[in-house]
Amino acid sequence: METTTLLAFAAAFFVFAASPGPDNMTIMARTVSAGPASGIAYGIGTLIGILIYLALAAFGLSMIAGEMGLLMTAVRYVGAAYLVYMGIRLWTSEPVLPQARPLEHRRDLVAVCLTAVALNLGNPKMPLFYLALLPNFVDADFRPADYLSLATAIVAVEVVVVGGHVWLAHRARRLLTTPRIVKAVNRAAGSVLATAGAAVMVSHRGS
């Protein structure tokens, strides 16, 4: 794949990845409420889902995702319900200053990551995005090496986008100096997570 083609794909994907949406809001909310590791875990899950859909679309297997409609719907609702659950838990939790808060266990980070994977795999707009985008960059001679090139571009873009959102949210987290501020931020972050989960459910019902 030519360098100019790869750069054009990276630029188009950056616009898609950096635009405001449930994933970026959730990354920031998780970082503010639970620390950078939680935001990064969600970002990794988002990236995994994106790379899976890239493989399906690039190799002409998008119809598989379409045929698995019921399963994808179930996966989507499970992920959305977990977002709502995290939001409610944040809203009702006792305020704890960041420096006094224990680090999240690896099991919790895995759950956050899998939630992001589930939401992205269950997103019916993802295959449509790739089916609209890839024909401009993929030809009949598409090879596994080309997939690796596109995947590398996606990983590079996501590192910048996820890293940027985590960095901004982590800086905001440093302002949590009193239980009152922590409680207000927890409720704001909880509202974002619950709203994102509800929006996922509603958008699916309308699609």
C-alpha positions in Angstrom: 0.0 0.0 0.0 1.4 3.4 -1.0 2.3 5.8 1.8 0.0 8.6 0.4 -2.9 6.2 0.5 -2.1 5.1 4.0 -1.8 8.7 5.2 -5.2 9.6 3.6 -6.8 6.6 5.4 -5.2 7.7 8.7 -6.5 11.2 8.3 -10.0 10.0 7.5 -10.0 7.6 10.5 -8.7 10.3 12.8 -11.7 12.5 12.0 -13.9 9.5 12.8 -12.1 8.5 16.0 -11.6 12.0 17.5 -15.2 13.1 16.9 -17.3 13.4 20.1 -19.2 10.2 20.9 -20.0 7.6 23.6 -16.6 6.0 23.5 -14.6 9.2 24.0 -17.0 10.4 26.7 -16.7 7.0 28.5 -12.9 7.1 28.3 -12.9 10.5 30.0 -15.5 9.5 32.5 -13.7 6.3 33.5 -10.4 8.2 33.8 -11.9 10.9 36.0 -13.7 8.4 38.2 -11.2 5.5 38.4 -7.9 6.7 37.1 -5.9 6.5 33.8 -5.7 2.7 33.8 -9.5 2.4 33.6 -9.7 4.9 30.7 -6.9 3.2 28.8 -8.6 -0.2 29.4 -11.7 1.1 27.8 -9.7 2.5 24.9 -8.0 -0.8 24.3 -11.4 -2.5 24.2 -12.6 0.0 21.6 -9.5 -0.6 19.5 -10.0 -4.4 19.6 -13.5 -4.0 18.4 -12.4 -1.6 15.6 -9.7 -4.0 14.4 -12.2 -6.9 14.3 -14.6 -4.9 12.1 -11.7 -3.8 9.9 -10.8 -7.4 9.2 -14.5 -8.3 8.4 -14.9 -5.4 6.1 -11.5 -5.5 4.4 -11.8 -9.2 3.5 -15.4 -9.0 2.4 -16.9 -10.8 5.4 -19.2 -8.0 6.6 -22.2 -10.1 5.7 -21.2 -12.4 8.6 -21.8 -9.7 11.1 -25.1 -9.0 9.4 -26.2 -12.7 9.7 -25.4 -12.6 13.4 -27.9 -9.9 14.1 -29.5 -11.5 17.2 -26.1 -12.3 18.8 -24.8 -8.8 18.0 -27.9 -7.2 19.5 -27.4 -9.2 22.7 -23.8 -8.3 22.9 -24.6 -4.6 22.4 -27.3 -4.6 25.1 -25.0 -6.4 27.6 -22.3 -3.8 27.1 -24.8 -0.9 27.3 -26.3 -2.3 30.5 -22.9 -2.5 32.1 -22.3 1.1 31.3 -25.6 2.0 33.0 -24.6 -0.1 36.0 -21.2 1.7 36.2 -23.0 5.0 36.0 -25.4 4.1 38.8 -22.6 2.8 41.0 -20.6 6.0 40.5 -23.7 8.2 41.3 -24.4 6.3 44.6 -20.8 5.7 45.8 -19.3 7.5 48.7 -16.9 10.3 47.7 -13.2 9.2 48.1 -10.3 11.4 47.3 -8.1 10.0 44.4 -5.0 9.7 46.6 -7.0 7.5 49.1 -8.7 5.4 46.5 -7.2 1.9 45.9 -6.2 0.9 42.4 -8.6 -1.0 40.3 -8.0 -4.8 40.2 -7.0 -6.4 37.0 -10.4 -8.2 36.9 -12.2 -4.8 36.9 -10.0 -3.5 34.1 -10.7 -6.6 32.0 -14.4 -6.0 32.6 -14.1 -2.4 31.4 -12.1 -3.5 28.3 -14.7 -6.2 27.4 -17.5 -3.7 27.8 -15.9 -1.5 25.1 -15.3 -4.6 22.8 -19.0 -5.6 23.2 -20.3 -2.1 22.5 -18.2 -1.7 19.4 -19.0 -5.2 18.0 -22.7 -4.6 18.6 -22.6 -1.2 16.9 -24.6 -1.5 13.6 -23.0 1.7 12.3 -19.4 0.3 12.4 -19.7 -2.0 9.4 -21.5 0.8 7.5 -18.6 3.1 8.2 -16.0 0.7 6.9 -18.0 -0.3 3.9 -18.2 3.4 3.0 -14.6 4.2 3.8 -12.6 1.1 2.6 -13.5 1.1 -1.1 -11.5 4.3 -1.4 -8.4 2.6 -0.1 -8.8 -1.1 -0.8 -8.6 -2.7 -4.3 -8.9 -6.2 -5.7 -5.3 -7.0 -4.8 -5.9 -6.4 -1.1 -3.5 -8.6 0.9 -2.9 -9.4 4.5 0.1 -7.0 4.4 -2.3 -4.2 3.5 -4.5 -5.1 6.4 -1.5 -4.8 8.7 -0.7 -1.4 7.3 -4.3 -0.2 7.9 -4.3 -1.7 11.3 -1.0 0.0 12.2 -2.5 3.3 11.1 -5.6 2.7 13.2 -3.5 1.8 16.3 -1.3 4.9 15.8 -4.4 7.1 15.6 -6.1 5.5 18.6 -3.0 6.0 20.7 -3.1 9.7 20.0 -6.9 10.0 20.5 -7.3 7.8 23.5 -4.0 9.1 25.0 -5.2 12.7 24.5 -8.6 12.1 26.2 -7.0 10.2 29.1 -4.4 13.0 29.6 -7.0 15.7 29.6 -9.3 13.8 32.0 -6.3 12.9 34.3 -5.4 16.6 34.6 -9.0 17.4 35.5 -8.9 14.6 38.1 -6.1 16.5 40.0 -8.7 19.1 40.9 -10.5 16.6 43.1 -9.3 18.0 46.4 -12.4 17.8 48.6 -15.2 15.1 49.1 -17.8 17.6 47.9 -16.0 18.1 44.6 -15.4 14.3 44.3 -19.1 13.7 44.8 -20.1 16.2 42.2 -17.7 14.8 39.7 -18.7 11.2 40.4 -22.3 12.1 39.7 -21.4 13.9 36.5 -19.2 11.0 35.3 -22.0 8.6 36.4 -24.5 10.5 34.4 -22.3 10.4 31.3 -21.8 6.7 31.6 -25.5 5.9 32.2 -26.5 8.3 29.4 -24.0 6.7 27.0 -25.4 3.3 27.8 -29.0 4.4 27.4 -28.1 6.2 24.1 -26.6 2.9 22.8 -29.8 1.1 23.6 -32.1 3.8 22.1 -30.0 4.2 18.9 -30.2 0.4 18.4 -34.0 0.4 18.7 -34.2 3.2 16.2 -31.9 1.6 13.7 
